[in-house]
Amino acid sequence: MYIYRHAEDAIKKLESMFGAVLVSGPRQVGKTTMLKQIAKHATYVTLDDPLMLVSAVEQSATFFKDNPPPVFIDEILYAPNLFPYIKMHIDQAGKKGQFYMSGSQQFAVMKNVSESLAGRLGLLTLLGLSMREKQEINFTESFIPTEGYFNKRKRFCKELSYDEVWENIHRGSMPELFINRDYDWQMYYGAYVKTYIERDVRELTQVADEVKFLQFMTVAAGNTGQLLNLASIARDVGISQPTAERWMSILVSSNIVYLLRPYANNIAKRTVKTPKLYFLDTGLCAYLTRWNTPQVLKNGAMAGAFFESFVISEIIKSYYNKGILEPPLYFYRDKNMNEIDLLIEENGSLHPVEIKKHADPQKKDIAAFALLDKIPSIVRGEGGVICMYDRLVSLTDRERVIPVNYL
């Protein structure tokens, strides 16, 4: 069963613009499946195959004589020495769409890519399935809380009940778990974490203490939706702060974690400088923090943090799937503890968004939005409260109650 991925259109655009395309993202989110669907004309080579890997590493100069372009190289990060030869082929042939590549990690390849393939490579980040993809909704616009967006989005809306939202938050966004409803959730994520740590973390970053790294992931998962406090996480795990910083960069570079930056300009000096931490797959986060059913999760102490992480992740996917590598997303928090969960920057305006798991939004939920009006040079755009209410309704002339199925 193939699920249509919204990133396909962006990949097709990239392959018409560049000689090579690289799709990065976490393990098992469907990178290989999607690229095989798009690049049916290309020879498929996986560097997970030990013989192919030996050939790529030890006979780089002749590798593409045996595997001429167009070629799809899966797990290219295991043989970054191929990049100079890819550059030579692209420059000699002068053709677009000759190399398709995937990698579970960004940090292992980006340095080599930037040195070897600058201007020749189109990049895309793929995460797990979005709710739109799960619901088979063919709407691919990036989320922005404006009247224009909602007018287009409402034509594609499908019902999403309260229980379905929590089932999706708990089950996570991995395609295999969505397609195979009988798969055991706990066993799947247990194997996933083991593979991630053994293959990507140990082999590519030389993390020696795997038990400590798993503890680090677990403590980080318990902090989803919170301001990043590396000193506190380091203390809880029993590691140094420099080690915590290095390990956090691994989680970020492998798209397990997203750090939402605080909005700051030269005038808004009273804002905090610390990012907020979000796990991008809420199923993995629930597994690590031992919330074993949707029922206990939705009634638990972390329900608000999980709902917020889910919403942020869905919005990030809407940008990544359009080929936008750096979504214009921020949050606002000042030294007086006033906070706006999300700011989306577009065309010189900031669109404020609050995220609430309840279903009875009120004007007090958007009171902090007025703070933006006090900062010179900031233009406040339309905004709203994303929540469990079932209808899109106006709170003010430019703020709305936004049901979660409008993401």
C-alpha positions as CSV (number, residue, x, y, z in Angstrom):
1,M,0.0,0.0,0.0
2,Y,1.5,3.3,-1.1
3,I,0.5,6.5,0.7
4,Y,0.7,9.6,-1.5
5,R,3.3,11.9,0.1
6,H,2.8,15.7,-0.1
7,A,6.5,16.2,-0.5
8,E,6.4,14.5,-4.0
9,D,5.5,17.8,-5.8
10,A,8.5,19.5,-4.1
11,I,10.8,16.6,-5.2
12,K,9.6,16.9,-8.8
13,K,10.3,20.6,-8.7
14,L,13.8,20.0,-7.3
15,E,14.7,17.3,-9.8
16,S,13.9,19.7,-12.7
17,M,16.2,22.4,-11.1
18,F,19.2,20.4,-9.9
19,G,21.5,17.6,-11.0
20,A,21.0,15.8,-7.6
21,V,18.3,15.6,-5.0
22,L,18.9,14.6,-1.3
23,V,16.0,13.7,1.0
24,S,17.0,13.5,4.6
25,G,14.8,12.6,7.6
26,P,14.5,10.1,10.5
27,R,14.6,6.4,9.9
28,Q,11.4,4.6,8.6
29,V,9.5,7.7,7.7
30,G,9.2,6.6,4.0
31,K,12.1,8.3,2.2
32,T,13.1,5.3,0.2
33,T,9.5,4.4,-0.6
34,M,8.7,7.9,-1.9
35,L,11.9,8.2,-3.9
36,K,11.4,4.8,-5.5
37,Q,7.9,6.0,-6.5
38,I,9.3,9.2,-8.1
39,A,12.5,7.9,-9.6
40,K,11.2,4.7,-11.2
41,H,13.6,5.3,-14.1
42,A,16.7,5.3,-11.9
43,T,18.8,2.3,-10.8
44,Y,18.3,1.6,-7.1
45,V,21.4,1.1,-5.0
46,T,21.3,0.8,-1.2
47,L,24.5,1.2,0.9
48,D,22.9,-0.8,3.6
49,D,24.1,-3.7,1.4
50,P,27.6,-4.5,2.6
51,L,28.9,-5.4,-0.8
52,M,27.6,-2.2,-2.3
53,L,29.1,-0.2,0.6
54,V,32.5,-1.8,0.1
55,S,32.3,-0.9,-3.6
56,A,31.2,2.7,-2.9
57,V,34.0,3.2,-0.3
58,E,36.9,1.4,-1.8
59,Q,36.2,1.8,-5.6
60,S,34.6,5.3,-5.6
61,A,36.2,6.3,-8.9
62,T,34.5,3.4,-10.8
63,F,31.3,3.1,-8.7
64,F,29.3,5.1,-11.2
65,K,30.6,3.1,-14.1
66,D,28.9,0.1,-12.6
67,N,25.9,2.2,-11.5
68,P,25.5,4.9,-14.1
69,P,23.1,7.8,-13.6
70,P,20.2,8.2,-13.3
71,V,20.7,6.4,-10.0
72,F,19.1,6.4,-6.6
73,I,21.6,5.9,-3.7
74,D,19.9,4.9,-0.5
75,E,21.8,5.8,2.8
76,I,24.4,7.9,1.0
77,L,25.7,9.1,4.3
78,Y,27.7,5.8,4.6
79,A,29.9,6.8,1.6
80,P,30.3,10.6,1.6
81,N,33.4,10.0,-0.5
82,L,31.1,9.6,-3.5
83,F,30.1,13.3,-3.5
84,P,33.1,14.6,-5.5
85,Y,32.4,12.0,-8.2
86,I,28.7,13.0,-8.2
87,K,29.9,16.6,-8.8
88,M,32.1,15.5,-11.7
89,H,29.2,13.6,-13.3
90,I,26.8,16.5,-13.0
91,D,29.3,19.0,-14.4
92,Q,30.2,16.8,-17.3
93,A,26.7,15.7,-18.3
94,G,25.0,19.0,-17.6
95,K,21.7,17.2,-17.0
96,K,19.1,17.6,-14.2
97,G,17.7,14.8,-12.1
98,Q,20.6,12.4,-12.4
99,F,21.2,11.5,-8.7
100,Y,18.6,10.8,-6.1
101,M,19.9,10.3,-2.5
102,S,18.5,9.6,0.9
103,G,20.0,9.7,4.4
104,S,18.7,9.2,7.9
105,Q,21.0,11.9,9.2
106,Q,21.9,15.4,8.1
107,F,25.0,15.9,10.2
108,A,27.0,13.2,8.5
109,V,26.5,14.5,5.0
110,M,25.9,18.3,5.1
111,K,29.6,19.3,5.4
112,N,30.5,17.1,2.4
113,V,27.4,18.2,0.5
114,S,28.1,21.9,1.1
115,E,31.8,21.5,-0.1
116,S,31.1,19.2,-3.1
117,L,27.7,19.9,-4.4
118,A,27.0,23.6,-3.8
119,G,24.5,24.8,-6.4
120,R,24.0,21.3,-7.8
121,L,21.8,19.8,-5.1
122,G,18.2,20.2,-4.1
123,L,17.5,19.4,-0.4
124,L,14.3,18.2,1.2
125,T,13.5,17.1,4.8
126,L,10.8,14.4,5.1
127,L,9.1,13.6,8.4
128,G,6.5,11.0,9.3
129,L,3.0,11.0,7.9
130,S,1.0,14.2,8.4
131,M,-2.7,14.1,9.4
132,R,-3.5,15.4,5.9
133,E,-1.6,12.4,4.4
134,K,-3.3,9.9,6.8
135,Q,-6.7,11.4,5.8
136,E,-5.8,11.3,2.1
137,I,-6.4,15.0,1.8
138,N,-4.8,16.5,-1.3
139,F,-4.1,19.9,0.2
140,T,-0.5,20.9,0.3
141,E,-0.4,24.6,1.3
142,S,1.8,25.6,4.3
143,F,-0.3,26.4,7.4
144,I,-0.9,30.1,8.0
145,P,-3.8,31.4,10.1
146,T,-5.3,33.8,7.4
147,E,-8.7,34.1,5.9
148,G,-7.2,33.1,2.5
149,Y,-5.7,29.9,3.9
150,F,-9.0,28.9,5.7
151,N,-11.1,29.6,2.6
152,K,-9.0,27.1,0.7
153,R,-8.5,24.6,3.5
154,K,-12.2,24.2,4.4
155,R,-13.0,22.6,1.1
156,F,-10.7,19.7,2.0
157,C,-11.6,19.3,5.7
158,K,-12.5,15.9,7.1
159,E,-13.9,15.1,10.5
160,L,-11.5,14.4,13.2
161,S,-13.0,13.4,16.6
162,Y,-11.4,14.0,20.0
163,D,-10.6,10.4,20.4
164,E,-9.1,10.2,16.9
165,V,-6.8,13.1,17.7
166,W,-5.4,11.4,20.8
167,E,-5.1,8.0,19.0
168,N,-3.0,9.8,16.3
169,I,-0.9,11.6,18.9
170,H,-0.2,8.3,20.7
171,R,0.3,6.1,17.7
172,G,2.7,8.5,16.1
173,S,3.5,9.3,12.5
174,M,5.5,6.3,11.3
175,P,4.0,4.9,8.0
176,E,4.4,1.2,9.1
177,L,2.4,1.8,12.2
178,F,-0.4,3.6,10.3
179,I,-0.6,1.0,7.5
180,N,-0.4,-2.0,9.9
181,R,-2.9,-1.3,12.7
182,D,-2.2,-4.7,14.2
183,Y,1.5,-3.9,14.8
184,D,2.4,-3.8,18.5
185,W,3.2,-0.1,19.2
186,Q,5.6,-0.8,22.1
187,M,7.6,-3.5,20.2
188,Y,7.8,-1.2,17.1
189,Y,9.2,1.8,19.0
190,G,11.5,-0.4,21.1
191,A,13.1,-1.8,17.9
192,Y,13.1,1.7,16.4
193,V,15.1,3.2,19.3
194,K,17.5,0.3,19.3
195,T,18.1,0.6,15.6
196,Y,18.5,4.4,15.8
197,I,21.0,4.3,18.6
198,E,23.0,1.3,17.2
199,R,23.1,2.4,13.5
200,D,23.0,6.1,13.4
201,V,24.2,7.3,16.8
202,R,26.9,4.8,17.5
203,E,28.3,4.3,14.0
204,L,28.1,7.9,12.9
205,T,28.8,10.0,16.0
206,Q,30.9,7.7,18.2
207,V,28.6,7.8,21.2
208,A,30.2,5.2,23.4
209,D,27.6,5.0,26.3
210,E,24.4,3.9,24.7
211,V,22.5,3.4,28.0
212,K,23.3,7.0,28.9
213,F,22.2,8.2,25.5
214,L,18.9,6.4,25.9
215,Q,18.4,8.0,29.3
216,F,19.2,11.4,27.6
217,M,16.5,10.8,24.9
218,T,14.0,9.8,27.6
219,V,14.7,12.9,29.7
220,A,14.5,15.1,26.6
221,A,11.2,13.5,25.7
222,G,9.9,14.4,29.2
223,N,10.7,18.0,28.3
224,T,8.8,18.2,25.0
225,G,7.0,21.6,24.8
226,Q,9.3,23.2,27.4
227,L,12.1,25.7,27.2
228,L,15.3,23.8,26.6
229,N,17.3,23.5,29.8
230,L,20.5,21.6,29.0
231,A,22.0,22.0,32.4
232,S,19.0,20.4,34.0
233,I,18.9,17.6,31.5
234,A,22.6,17.0,32.0
235,R,22.2,16.8,35.7
236,D,19.3,14.3,35.4
237,V,21.3,12.0,33.1
238,G,24.6,12.4,34.9
239,I,26.6,13.8,32.0
240,S,28.5,17.0,31.4
241,Q,26.8,20.0,29.8
242,P,29.1,19.9,26.8
243,T,28.1,16.2,26.3
244,A,24.4,17.2,26.6
245,E,24.9,19.9,24.0
246,R,26.6,17.5,21.6
247,W,23.9,14.8,22.1
248,M,21.1,17.4,21.7
249,S,22.7,18.4,18.3
250,I,22.5,14.7,17.3
251,L,18.8,14.6,18.1
252,V,18.2,17.8,16.2
253,S,20.3,16.8,13.2
254,S,18.5,13.5,12.9
255,N,15.1,15.2,13.0
256,I,14.0,13.5,16.2
257,V,13.8,16.9,18.0
258,Y,13.0,20.3,16.7
259,L,14.2,23.5,18.5
260,L,11.7,26.3,18.0
261,R,13.6,29.6,18.1
262,P,12.4,32.6,20.1
263,Y,11.4,35.6,18.1
264,A,13.9,38.4,18.5
265,N,14.8,41.6,16.8
266,N,16.9,44.5,17.9
267,I,13.9,46.2,19.6
268,A,12.4,43.1,21.3
269,K,15.4,42.8,23.7
270,R,13.2,41.7,26.6
271,T,12.5,38.4,25.0
272,V,14.2,35.2,26.2
273,K,17.0,33.7,24.1
274,T,16.4,30.0,24.9
275,P,14.6,27.8,22.3
276,K,11.7,25.4,23.0
277,L,12.2,21.7,22.6
278,Y,9.6,19.6,20.6
279,F,9.7,15.9,19.7
280,L,8.6,15.6,16.1
281,D,7.1,12.1,16.5
282,T,4.7,12.1,19.4
283,G,4.5,8.3,19.3
284,L,8.2,8.0,19.9
285,C,7.9,10.6,22.7
286,A,5.0,8.7,24.3
287,Y,7.0,5.5,24.1
288,L,10.1,7.0,25.8
289,T,8.0,8.7,28.6
290,R,5.9,5.5,29.2
291,W,2.5,6.8,28.3
292,N,1.3,3.4,27.0
293,T,-2.3,4.1,25.9
294,P,-4.1,7.1,24.3
295,Q,-6.5,7.1,27.3
296,V,-3.8,7.6,30.0
297,L,-2.0,10.1,27.7
298,K,-5.0,12.4,27.1
299,N,-5.8,12.5,30.9
300,G,-2.2,12.7,32.1
301,A,0.0,15.5,33.3
302,M,1.7,15.8,29.9
303,A,-1.4,16.0,27.8
304,G,-1.0,19.7,27.0
305,A,2.7,19.3,26.1
306,F,1.8,16.4,23.8
307,F,-1.0,18.3,22.1
308,E,1.3,21.3,21.6
309,S,4.1,19.0,20.2
310,F,1.6,17.4,17.8
311,V,0.3,20.7,16.5
312,I,3.9,22.2,16.1
313,S,5.0,19.0,14.3
314,E,2.0,19.1,11.9
315,I,2.7,22.7,11.0
316,I,6.4,22.0,10.5
317,K,5.5,19.1,8.1
318,S,3.3,21.5,6.1
319,Y,6.4,23.6,5.4
320,Y,8.9,20.8,4.9
321,N,6.6,19.1,2.4
322,K,6.6,22.3,0.3
323,G,10.4,22.1,0.2
324,I,10.9,24.9,2.8
325,L,14.1,23.9,4.8
326,E,13.8,26.6,7.4
327,P,10.1,27.3,8.3
328,P,9.5,30.9,9.5
329,L,8.3,29.7,12.9
330,Y,9.1,31.2,16.3
331,F,7.6,31.7,19.7
332,Y,7.4,34.7,22.0
333,R,8.3,34.9,25.6
334,D,9.5,37.9,27.5
335,K,11.1,38.3,30.9
336,N,7.7,38.9,32.5
337,M,6.7,35.3,31.5
338,N,4.2,36.5,28.8
339,E,4.2,33.9,26.1
340,I,2.8,33.3,22.6
341,D,3.1,29.6,21.6
342,L,3.8,30.2,17.9
343,L,4.6,33.1,15.6
344,I,4.5,32.6,11.9
345,E,6.3,35.2,9.8
346,E,5.0,36.0,6.4
347,N,5.5,39.0,4.2
348,G,6.7,41.2,7.0
349,S,3.8,40.2,9.3
350,L,3.8,38.1,12.5
351,H,0.8,35.7,12.8
352,P,0.3,34.8,16.5
353,V,-1.0,31.3,17.4
354,E,-2.0,29.8,20.8
355,I,-2.3,26.0,21.2
356,K,-4.8,24.7,23.7
357,K,-5.9,21.1,24.2
358,H,-9.3,22.2,25.6
359,A,-12.5,22.8,23.5
360,D,-13.7,26.1,25.0
361,P,-11.4,28.8,23.8
362,Q,-11.9,32.3,25.1
363,K,-10.6,35.8,24.5
364,K,-8.2,35.5,27.4
365,D,-6.3,32.8,25.5
366,I,-5.2,35.5,23.0
367,A,-4.6,38.3,25.5
368,A,-0.8,38.1,24.9
369,F,-1.2,38.8,21.2
370,A,-1.6,42.6,22.1
371,L,2.0,42.6,23.3
372,L,3.1,42.5,19.6
373,D,1.4,45.8,19.0
374,K,3.7,47.5,21.6
375,I,6.9,46.5,19.7
376,P,7.8,49.1,17.0
377,S,8.4,47.7,13.6
378,I,6.3,44.6,14.1
379,V,3.1,44.2,12.1
380,R,0.6,41.8,13.7
381,G,-1.2,39.7,11.2
382,E,-4.2,37.4,11.6
383,G,-4.0,34.7,14.3
384,G,-6.0,32.4,16.5
385,V,-6.2,29.5,18.9
386,I,-5.7,26.0,17.7
387,C,-7.7,23.7,19.8
388,M,-10.3,20.8,20.0
389,Y,-13.3,22.9,19.2
390,D,-15.1,21.5,16.2
391,R,-15.8,24.7,14.2
392,L,-13.9,27.6,12.7
393,V,-15.3,30.7,14.3
394,S,-14.2,34.3,14.9
395,L,-13.0,35.4,18.3
396,T,-12.2,39.0,17.1
397,D,-12.0,40.7,13.7
398,R,-8.6,39.1,13.1
399,E,-8.4,36.1,15.5
400,R,-10.2,32.8,15.1
401,V,-10.9,29.5,16.9
402,I,-9.0,27.0,14.7
403,P,-10.1,23.4,14.9
404,V,-7.2,20.9,14.7
405,N,-8.5,19.5,11.5
406,Y,-7.7,22.8,9.8
407,L,-4.0,22.2,10.1
